[in-house]
Amino acid sequence: MDIITLIIALVAGIAAAMAGGALSGMKIGAEALGADLAAYMGGLYGFLAGSIGVVAGLVLLTVVKGGF
């Protein structure tokens, strides 16, 4: 896996985590907090949890594949 592919996968994974967090935040908390605040909070927590998962997955994939 070259460095460009790694960076693209990192950016795409983090963007997907943020989008998923925002959508689930709107679905779960829109009634209690309002749709905007729930989406912001969901995007933040999606970024926090998703970025750790994406980085861990890419590190594992790089190790299993044998490095760069």
PDB file of N, CA, C and O in Angstrom:
ATOM      1  N   MET A   1       0.850  -1.167   0.000  1.00  0.00           N
ATOM      2  CA  MET A   1       0.000   0.000   0.000  1.00  0.00           C
ATOM      3  C   MET A   1       0.899   1.234   0.000  1.00  0.00           C
ATOM      4  O   MET A   1       1.712   1.417   0.906  1.00  0.00           O
ATOM      5  N   ASP A   2       0.753   2.056  -0.991  1.00  0.00           N
ATOM      6  CA  ASP A   2       1.583   3.262  -1.039  1.00  0.00           C
ATOM      7  C   ASP A   2       0.966   4.362  -0.184  1.00  0.00           C
ATOM      8  O   ASP A   2      -0.167   4.240   0.281  1.00  0.00           O
ATOM      9  N   ILE A   3       1.712   5.420   0.014  1.00  0.00           N
ATOM     10  CA  ILE A   3       1.312   6.480   0.936  1.00  0.00           C
ATOM     11  C   ILE A   3       0.085   7.248   0.446  1.00  0.00           C
ATOM     12  O   ILE A   3      -0.727   7.693   1.258  1.00  0.00           O
ATOM     13  N   ILE A   4      -0.059   7.409  -0.866  1.00  0.00           N
ATOM     14  CA  ILE A   4      -1.212   8.131  -1.409  1.00  0.00           C
ATOM     15  C   ILE A   4      -2.499   7.353  -1.130  1.00  0.00           C
ATOM     16  O   ILE A   4      -3.505   7.939  -0.730  1.00  0.00           O
ATOM     17  N   THR A   5      -2.468   6.057  -1.337  1.00  0.00           N
ATOM     18  CA  THR A   5      -3.638   5.224  -1.056  1.00  0.00           C
ATOM     19  C   THR A   5      -3.974   5.257   0.425  1.00  0.00           C
ATOM     20  O   THR A   5      -5.147   5.286   0.797  1.00  0.00           O
ATOM     21  N   LEU A   6      -2.960   5.253   1.262  1.00  0.00           N
ATOM     22  CA  LEU A   6      -3.162   5.311   2.702  1.00  0.00           C
ATOM     23  C   LEU A   6      -3.826   6.626   3.122  1.00  0.00           C
ATOM     24  O   LEU A   6      -4.733   6.623   3.955  1.00  0.00           O
ATOM     25  N   ILE A   7      -3.387   7.726   2.560  1.00  0.00           N
ATOM     26  CA  ILE A   7      -3.965   9.036   2.885  1.00  0.00           C
ATOM     27  C   ILE A   7      -5.407   9.123   2.379  1.00  0.00           C
ATOM     28  O   ILE A   7      -6.276   9.628   3.088  1.00  0.00           O
ATOM     29  N   ILE A   8      -5.666   8.644   1.183  1.00  0.00           N
ATOM     30  CA  ILE A   8      -7.025   8.662   0.637  1.00  0.00           C
ATOM     31  C   ILE A   8      -7.952   7.803   1.491  1.00  0.00           C
ATOM     32  O   ILE A   8      -9.083   8.202   1.768  1.00  0.00           O
ATOM     33  N   ALA A   9      -7.485   6.631   1.911  1.00  0.00           N
ATOM     34  CA  ALA A   9      -8.305   5.765   2.763  1.00  0.00           C
ATOM     35  C   ALA A   9      -8.560   6.416   4.116  1.00  0.00           C
ATOM     36  O   ALA A   9      -9.657   6.290   4.661  1.00  0.00           O
ATOM     37  N   LEU A  10      -7.576   7.103   4.661  1.00  0.00           N
ATOM     38  CA  LEU A  10      -7.734   7.787   5.942  1.00  0.00           C
ATOM     39  C   LEU A  10      -8.772   8.901   5.843  1.00  0.00           C
ATOM     40  O   LEU A  10      -9.657   9.005   6.693  1.00  0.00           O
ATOM     41  N   VAL A  11      -8.667   9.725   4.819  1.00  0.00           N
ATOM     42  CA  VAL A  11      -9.609  10.830   4.636  1.00  0.00           C
ATOM     43  C   VAL A  11     -11.020  10.310   4.362  1.00  0.00           C
ATOM     44  O   VAL A  11     -11.989  10.829   4.916  1.00  0.00           O
ATOM     45  N   ALA A  12     -11.141   9.302   3.521  1.00  0.00           N
ATOM     46  CA  ALA A  12     -12.460   8.751   3.208  1.00  0.00           C
ATOM     47  C   ALA A  12     -13.083   8.086   4.431  1.00  0.00           C
ATOM     48  O   ALA A  12     -14.284   8.217   4.666  1.00  0.00           O
ATOM     49  N   GLY A  13     -12.279   7.379   5.204  1.00  0.00           N
ATOM     50  CA  GLY A  13     -12.797   6.726   6.406  1.00  0.00           C
ATOM     51  C   GLY A  13     -13.259   7.723   7.449  1.00  0.00           C
ATOM     52  O   GLY A  13     -14.306   7.534   8.069  1.00  0.00           O
ATOM     53  N   ILE A  14     -12.495   8.776   7.650  1.00  0.00           N
ATOM     54  CA  ILE A  14     -12.883   9.793   8.630  1.00  0.00           C
ATOM     55  C   ILE A  14     -14.128  10.547   8.158  1.00  0.00           C
ATOM     56  O   ILE A  14     -15.006  10.849   8.966  1.00  0.00           O
ATOM     57  N   ALA A  15     -14.213  10.850   6.873  1.00  0.00           N
ATOM     58  CA  ALA A  15     -15.400  11.528   6.347  1.00  0.00           C
ATOM     59  C   ALA A  15     -16.638  10.652   6.501  1.00  0.00           C
ATOM     60  O   ALA A  15     -17.709  11.148   6.850  1.00  0.00           O
ATOM     61  N   ALA A  16     -16.499   9.368   6.246  1.00  0.00           N
ATOM     62  CA  ALA A  16     -17.635   8.455   6.403  1.00  0.00           C
ATOM     63  C   ALA A  16     -18.046   8.340   7.865  1.00  0.00           C
ATOM     64  O   ALA A  16     -19.237   8.264   8.166  1.00  0.00           O
ATOM     65  N   ALA A  17     -17.076   8.327   8.779  1.00  0.00           N
ATOM     66  CA  ALA A  17     -17.392   8.257  10.204  1.00  0.00           C
ATOM     67  C   ALA A  17     -18.120   9.514  10.664  1.00  0.00           C
ATOM     68  O   ALA A  17     -19.068   9.432  11.444  1.00  0.00           O
ATOM     69  N   MET A  18     -17.685  10.672  10.187  1.00  0.00           N
ATOM     70  CA  MET A  18     -18.354  11.915  10.550  1.00  0.00           C
ATOM     71  C   MET A  18     -19.775  11.972   9.981  1.00  0.00           C
ATOM     72  O   MET A  18     -20.708  12.395  10.664  1.00  0.00           O
ATOM     73  N   ALA A  19     -19.927  11.550   8.743  1.00  0.00           N
ATOM     74  CA  ALA A  19     -21.262  11.558   8.129  1.00  0.00           C
ATOM     75  C   ALA A  19     -22.197  10.590   8.841  1.00  0.00           C
ATOM     76  O   ALA A  19     -23.356  10.917   9.093  1.00  0.00           O
ATOM     77  N   GLY A  20     -21.704   9.414   9.162  1.00  0.00           N
ATOM     78  CA  GLY A  20     -22.520   8.441   9.888  1.00  0.00           C
ATOM     79  C   GLY A  20     -22.883   8.926  11.276  1.00  0.00           C
ATOM     80  O   GLY A  20     -24.010   8.731  11.732  1.00  0.00           O
ATOM     81  N   GLY A  21     -21.931   9.558  11.952  1.00  0.00           N
ATOM     82  CA  GLY A  21     -22.220  10.110  13.273  1.00  0.00           C
ATOM     83  C   GLY A  21     -23.245  11.221  13.217  1.00  0.00           C
ATOM     84  O   GLY A  21     -24.136  11.289  14.064  1.00  0.00           O
ATOM     85  N   ALA A  22     -23.131  12.092  12.229  1.00  0.00           N
ATOM     86  CA  ALA A  22     -24.091  13.189  12.093  1.00  0.00           C
ATOM     87  C   ALA A  22     -25.487  12.667  11.783  1.00  0.00           C
ATOM     88  O   ALA A  22     -26.470  13.145  12.348  1.00  0.00           O
ATOM     89  N   LEU A  23     -25.574  11.698  10.896  1.00  0.00           N
ATOM     90  CA  LEU A  23     -26.890  11.144  10.556  1.00  0.00           C
ATOM     91  C   LEU A  23     -27.516  10.416  11.732  1.00  0.00           C
ATOM     92  O   LEU A  23     -28.711  10.562  11.986  1.00  0.00           O
ATOM     93  N   SER A  24     -26.721   9.633  12.453  1.00  0.00           N
ATOM     94  CA  SER A  24     -27.287   8.938  13.606  1.00  0.00           C
ATOM     95  C   SER A  24     -27.617   9.912  14.726  1.00  0.00           C
ATOM     96  O   SER A  24     -28.587   9.702  15.454  1.00  0.00           O
ATOM     97  N   GLY A  25     -26.830  10.979  14.880  1.00  0.00           N
ATOM     98  CA  GLY A  25     -27.154  11.994  15.863  1.00  0.00           C
ATOM     99  C   GLY A  25     -28.468  12.673  15.560  1.00  0.00           C
ATOM    100  O   GLY A  25     -29.265  12.931  16.462  1.00  0.00           O
ATOM    101  N   MET A  26     -28.697  12.961  14.294  1.00  0.00           N
ATOM    102  CA  MET A  26     -29.971  13.571  13.903  1.00  0.00           C
ATOM    103  C   MET A  26     -31.132  12.612  14.134  1.00  0.00           C
ATOM    104  O   MET A  26     -32.210  13.027  14.561  1.00  0.00           O
ATOM    105  N   LYS A  27     -30.916  11.345  13.856  1.00  0.00           N
ATOM    106  CA  LYS A  27     -31.983  10.350  14.031  1.00  0.00           C
ATOM    107  C   LYS A  27     -32.322  10.157  15.507  1.00  0.00           C
ATOM    108  O   LYS A  27     -33.493  10.058  15.874  1.00  0.00           O
ATOM    109  N   ILE A  28     -31.290  10.103  16.350  1.00  0.00           N
ATOM    110  CA  ILE A  28     -31.504   9.790  17.757  1.00  0.00           C
ATOM    111  C   ILE A  28     -31.874  11.026  18.573  1.00  0.00           C
ATOM    112  O   ILE A  28     -32.815  10.979  19.365  1.00  0.00           O
ATOM    113  N   GLY A  29     -31.148  12.131  18.391  1.00  0.00           N
ATOM    114  CA  GLY A  29     -31.306  13.247  19.298  1.00  0.00           C
ATOM    115  C   GLY A  29     -31.986  14.476  18.751  1.00  0.00           C
ATOM    116  O   GLY A  29     -31.983  15.515  19.412  1.00  0.00           O
ATOM    117  N   ALA A  30     -32.560  14.404  17.589  1.00  0.00           N
ATOM    118  CA  ALA A  30     -33.152  15.601  16.981  1.00  0.00           C
ATOM    119  C   ALA A  30     -34.320  16.145  17.790  1.00  0.00           C
ATOM    120  O   ALA A  30     -34.508  17.358  17.880  1.00  0.00           O
ATOM    121  N   GLU A  31     -35.092  15.262  18.368  1.00  0.00           N
ATOM    122  CA  GLU A  31     -36.263  15.711  19.115  1.00  0.00           C
ATOM    123  C   GLU A  31     -35.869  16.378  20.428  1.00  0.00           C
ATOM    124  O   GLU A  31     -36.493  17.357  20.838  1.00  0.00           O
ATOM    125  N   ALA A  32     -34.851  15.862  21.080  1.00  0.00           N
ATOM    126  CA  ALA A  32     -34.460  16.402  22.384  1.00  0.00           C
ATOM    127  C   ALA A  32     -33.562  17.634  22.263  1.00  0.00           C
ATOM    128  O   ALA A  32     -33.705  18.582  23.036  1.00  0.00           O
ATOM    129  N   LEU A  33     -32.647  17.627  21.307  1.00  0.00           N
ATOM    130  CA  LEU A  33     -31.644  18.688  21.211  1.00  0.00           C
ATOM    131  C   LEU A  33     -31.854  19.633  20.042  1.00  0.00           C
ATOM    132  O   LEU A  33     -31.293  20.728  20.025  1.00  0.00           O
ATOM    133  N   GLY A  34     -32.632  19.237  19.092  1.00  0.00           N
ATOM    134  CA  GLY A  34     -32.734  19.970  17.836  1.00  0.00           C
ATOM    135  C   GLY A  34     -31.827  19.306  16.818  1.00  0.00           C
ATOM    136  O   GLY A  34     -30.784  18.754  17.168  1.00  0.00           O
ATOM    137  N   ALA A  35     -32.223  19.360  15.579  1.00  0.00           N
ATOM    138  CA  ALA A  35     -31.508  18.626  14.535  1.00  0.00           C
ATOM    139  C   ALA A  35     -30.088  19.133  14.335  1.00  0.00           C
ATOM    140  O   ALA A  35     -29.177  18.331  14.128  1.00  0.00           O
ATOM    141  N   ASP A  36     -29.878  20.448  14.394  1.00  0.00           N
ATOM    142  CA  ASP A  36     -28.544  20.993  14.144  1.00  0.00           C
ATOM    143  C   ASP A  36     -27.547  20.577  15.222  1.00  0.00           C
ATOM    144  O   ASP A  36     -26.460  20.086  14.915  1.00  0.00           O
ATOM    145  N   LEU A  37     -27.921  20.774  16.480  1.00  0.00           N
ATOM    146  CA  LEU A  37     -27.016  20.430  17.570  1.00  0.00           C
ATOM    147  C   LEU A  37     -26.763  18.931  17.623  1.00  0.00           C
ATOM    148  O   LEU A  37     -25.636  18.502  17.870  1.00  0.00           O
ATOM    149  N   ALA A  38     -27.785  18.140  17.396  1.00  0.00           N
ATOM    150  CA  ALA A  38     -27.619  16.687  17.395  1.00  0.00           C
ATOM    151  C   ALA A  38     -26.684  16.246  16.272  1.00  0.00           C
ATOM    152  O   ALA A  38     -25.875  15.337  16.460  1.00  0.00           O
ATOM    153  N   ALA A  39     -26.788  16.882  15.112  1.00  0.00           N
ATOM    154  CA  ALA A  39     -25.897  16.540  13.992  1.00  0.00           C
ATOM    155  C   ALA A  39     -24.463  16.948  14.298  1.00  0.00           C
ATOM    156  O   ALA A  39     -23.532  16.200  13.999  1.00  0.00           O
ATOM    157  N   TYR A  40     -24.272  18.123  14.890  1.00  0.00           N
ATOM    158  CA  TYR A  40     -22.915  18.558  15.249  1.00  0.00           C
ATOM    159  C   TYR A  40     -22.285  17.616  16.272  1.00  0.00           C
ATOM    160  O   TYR A  40     -21.128  17.219  16.135  1.00  0.00           O
ATOM    161  N   MET A  41     -23.053  17.267  17.290  1.00  0.00           N
ATOM    162  CA  MET A  41     -22.526  16.369  18.319  1.00  0.00           C
ATOM    163  C   MET A  41     -22.248  14.981  17.744  1.00  0.00           C
ATOM    164  O   MET A  41     -21.230  14.368  18.063  1.00  0.00           O
ATOM    165  N   GLY A  42     -23.145  14.492  16.906  1.00  0.00           N
ATOM    166  CA  GLY A  42     -22.928  13.194  16.276  1.00  0.00           C
ATOM    167  C   GLY A  42     -21.712  13.198  15.368  1.00  0.00           C
ATOM    168  O   GLY A  42     -20.956  12.227  15.339  1.00  0.00           O
ATOM    169  N   GLY A  43     -21.516  14.280  14.628  1.00  0.00           N
ATOM    170  CA  GLY A  43     -20.331  14.389  13.773  1.00  0.00           C
ATOM    171  C   GLY A  43     -19.053  14.427  14.579  1.00  0.00           C
ATOM    172  O   GLY A  43     -18.050  13.833  14.184  1.00  0.00           O
ATOM    173  N   LEU A  44     -19.079  15.128  15.722  1.00  0.00           N
ATOM    174  CA  LEU A  44     -17.892  15.187  16.583  1.00  0.00           C
ATOM    175  C   LEU A  44     -17.556  13.815  17.141  1.00  0.00           C
ATOM    176  O   LEU A  44     -16.411  13.371  17.062  1.00  0.00           O
ATOM    177  N   TYR A  45     -18.548  13.148  17.702  1.00  0.00           N
ATOM    178  CA  TYR A  45     -18.280  11.836  18.283  1.00  0.00           C
ATOM    179  C   TYR A  45     -18.007  10.793  17.209  1.00  0.00           C
ATOM    180  O   TYR A  45     -17.252   9.850  17.449  1.00  0.00           O
ATOM    181  N   GLY A  46     -18.600  10.941  16.037  1.00  0.00           N
ATOM    182  CA  GLY A  46     -18.259  10.062  14.922  1.00  0.00           C
ATOM    183  C   GLY A  46     -16.810  10.236  14.509  1.00  0.00           C
ATOM    184  O   GLY A  46     -16.123   9.261  14.203  1.00  0.00           O
ATOM    185  N   PHE A  47     -16.341  11.491  14.499  1.00  0.00           N
ATOM    186  CA  PHE A  47     -14.940  11.759  14.180  1.00  0.00           C
ATOM    187  C   PHE A  47     -14.012  11.154  15.232  1.00  0.00           C
ATOM    188  O   PHE A  47     -13.016  10.512  14.895  1.00  0.00           O
ATOM    189  N   LEU A  48     -14.341  11.359  16.498  1.00  0.00           N
ATOM    190  CA  LEU A  48     -13.478  10.856  17.568  1.00  0.00           C
ATOM    191  C   LEU A  48     -13.374   9.336  17.550  1.00  0.00           C
ATOM    192  O   LEU A  48     -12.274   8.786  17.600  1.00  0.00           O
ATOM    193  N   ALA A  49     -14.494   8.671  17.481  1.00  0.00           N
ATOM    194  CA  ALA A  49     -14.482   7.211  17.491  1.00  0.00           C
ATOM    195  C   ALA A  49     -14.033   6.640  16.146  1.00  0.00           C
ATOM    196  O   ALA A  49     -13.279   5.668  16.096  1.00  0.00           O
ATOM    197  N   GLY A  50     -14.495   7.242  15.074  1.00  0.00           N
ATOM    198  CA  GLY A  50     -14.178   6.726  13.748  1.00  0.00           C
ATOM    199  C   GLY A  50     -12.728   6.888  13.360  1.00  0.00           C
ATOM    200  O   GLY A  50     -12.157   6.008  12.716  1.00  0.00           O
ATOM    201  N   SER A  51     -12.119   8.002  13.742  1.00  0.00           N
ATOM    202  CA  SER A  51     -10.718   8.206  13.373  1.00  0.00           C
ATOM    203  C   SER A  51      -9.814   7.186  14.058  1.00  0.00           C
ATOM    204  O   SER A  51      -8.856   6.706  13.452  1.00  0.00           O
ATOM    205  N   ILE A  52     -10.104   6.854  15.301  1.00  0.00           N
ATOM    206  CA  ILE A  52      -9.321   5.832  15.996  1.00  0.00           C
ATOM    207  C   ILE A  52      -9.487   4.481  15.302  1.00  0.00           C
ATOM    208  O   ILE A  52      -8.513   3.755  15.099  1.00  0.00           O
ATOM    209  N   GLY A  53     -10.715   4.155  14.944  1.00  0.00           N
ATOM    210  CA  GLY A  53     -10.963   2.890  14.260  1.00  0.00           C
ATOM    211  C   GLY A  53     -10.327   2.829  12.881  1.00  0.00           C
ATOM    212  O   GLY A  53      -9.781   1.797  12.490  1.00  0.00           O
ATOM    213  N   VAL A  54     -10.395   3.924  12.147  1.00  0.00           N
ATOM    214  CA  VAL A  54      -9.801   3.964  10.807  1.00  0.00           C
ATOM    215  C   VAL A  54      -8.285   3.843  10.884  1.00  0.00           C
ATOM    216  O   VAL A  54      -7.682   3.083  10.126  1.00  0.00           O
ATOM    217  N   VAL A  55      -7.673   4.582  11.789  1.00  0.00           N
ATOM    218  CA  VAL A  55      -6.208   4.510  11.933  1.00  0.00           C
ATOM    219  C   VAL A  55      -5.779   3.109  12.369  1.00  0.00           C
ATOM    220  O   VAL A  55      -4.814   2.563  11.836  1.00  0.00           O
ATOM    221  N   ALA A  56      -6.489   2.528  13.332  1.00  0.00           N
ATOM    222  CA  ALA A  56      -6.146   1.177  13.781  1.00  0.00           C
ATOM    223  C   ALA A  56      -6.304   0.161  12.652  1.00  0.00           C
ATOM    224  O   ALA A  56      -5.467  -0.728  12.493  1.00  0.00           O
ATOM    225  N   GLY A  57      -7.361   0.289  11.879  1.00  0.00           N
ATOM    226  CA  GLY A  57      -7.559  -0.627  10.756  1.00  0.00           C
ATOM    227  C   GLY A  57      -6.508  -0.483   9.676  1.00  0.00           C
ATOM    228  O   GLY A  57      -6.053  -1.478   9.113  1.00  0.00           O
ATOM    229  N   LEU A  58      -6.116   0.758   9.379  1.00  0.00           N
ATOM    230  CA  LEU A  58      -5.082   0.965   8.362  1.00  0.00           C
ATOM    231  C   LEU A  58      -3.717   0.489   8.839  1.00  0.00           C
ATOM    232  O   LEU A  58      -2.935  -0.048   8.055  1.00  0.00           O
ATOM    233  N   VAL A  59      -3.429   0.684  10.121  1.00  0.00           N
ATOM    234  CA  VAL A  59      -2.159   0.166  10.664  1.00  0.00           C
ATOM    235  C   VAL A  59      -2.138  -1.350  10.587  1.00  0.00           C
ATOM    236  O   VAL A  59      -1.141  -1.936  10.165  1.00  0.00           O
ATOM    237  N   LEU A  60      -3.221  -1.989  10.987  1.00  0.00           N
ATOM    238  CA  LEU A  60      -3.296  -3.441  10.916  1.00  0.00           C
ATOM    239  C   LEU A  60      -3.178  -3.939   9.476  1.00  0.00           C
ATOM    240  O   LEU A  60      -2.474  -4.913   9.208  1.00  0.00           O
ATOM    241  N   LEU A  61      -3.855  -3.283   8.573  1.00  0.00           N
ATOM    242  CA  LEU A  61      -3.776  -3.674   7.163  1.00  0.00           C
ATOM    243  C   LEU A  61      -2.352  -3.510   6.623  1.00  0.00           C
ATOM    244  O   LEU A  61      -1.870  -4.355   5.869  1.00  0.00           O
ATOM    245  N   THR A  62      -1.690  -2.430   7.009  1.00  0.00           N
ATOM    246  CA  THR A  62      -0.318  -2.205   6.556  1.00  0.00           C
ATOM    247  C   THR A  62       0.631  -3.264   7.120  1.00  0.00           C
ATOM    248  O   THR A  62       1.517  -3.745   6.414  1.00  0.00           O
ATOM    249  N   VAL A  63       0.446  -3.621   8.378  1.00  0.00           N
ATOM    250  CA  VAL A  63       1.297  -4.644   9.004  1.00  0.00           C
ATOM    251  C   VAL A  63       1.071  -6.003   8.359  1.00  0.00           C
ATOM    252  O   VAL A  63       2.025  -6.721   8.057  1.00  0.00           O
ATOM    253  N   VAL A  64      -0.189  -6.352   8.151  1.00  0.00           N
ATOM    254  CA  VAL A  64      -0.507  -7.649   7.557  1.00  0.00           C
ATOM    255  C   VAL A  64       0.007  -7.733   6.125  1.00  0.00           C
ATOM    256  O   VAL A  64       0.499  -8.773   5.688  1.00  0.00           O
ATOM    257  N   LYS A  65      -0.112  -6.635   5.408  1.00  0.00           N
ATOM    258  CA  LYS A  65       0.315  -6.629   4.008  1.00  0.00           C
ATOM    259  C   LYS A  65       1.827  -6.586   3.857  1.00  0.00           C
ATOM    260  O   LYS A  65       2.356  -6.977   2.816  1.00  0.00           O
ATOM    261  N   GLY A  66       2.521  -6.118   4.875  1.00  0.00           N
ATOM    262  CA  GLY A  66       3.980  -6.145   4.827  1.00  0.00           C
ATOM    263  C   GLY A  66       4.618  -4.768   4.672  1.00  0.00           C
ATOM    264  O   GLY A  66       5.728  -4.661   4.151  1.00  0.00           O
ATOM    265  N   GLY A  67       3.947  -3.735   5.105  1.00  0.00           N
ATOM    266  CA  GLY A  67       4.541  -2.393   5.051  1.00  0.00           C
ATOM    267  C   GLY A  67       4.184  -1.655   3.792  1.00  0.00           C
ATOM    268  O   GLY A  67       3.305  -2.052   3.028  1.00  0.00           O
ATOM    269  N   PHE A  68       4.905  -0.555   3.600  1.00  0.00           N
ATOM    270  CA  PHE A  68       4.653   0.291   2.441  1.00  0.00           C
ATOM    271  C   PHE A  68       5.295  -0.354   1.245  1.00  0.00           C
ATOM    272  O   PHE A  68       5.217   0.180   0.139  1.00  0.00           O
TER     273      PHE A  68
END
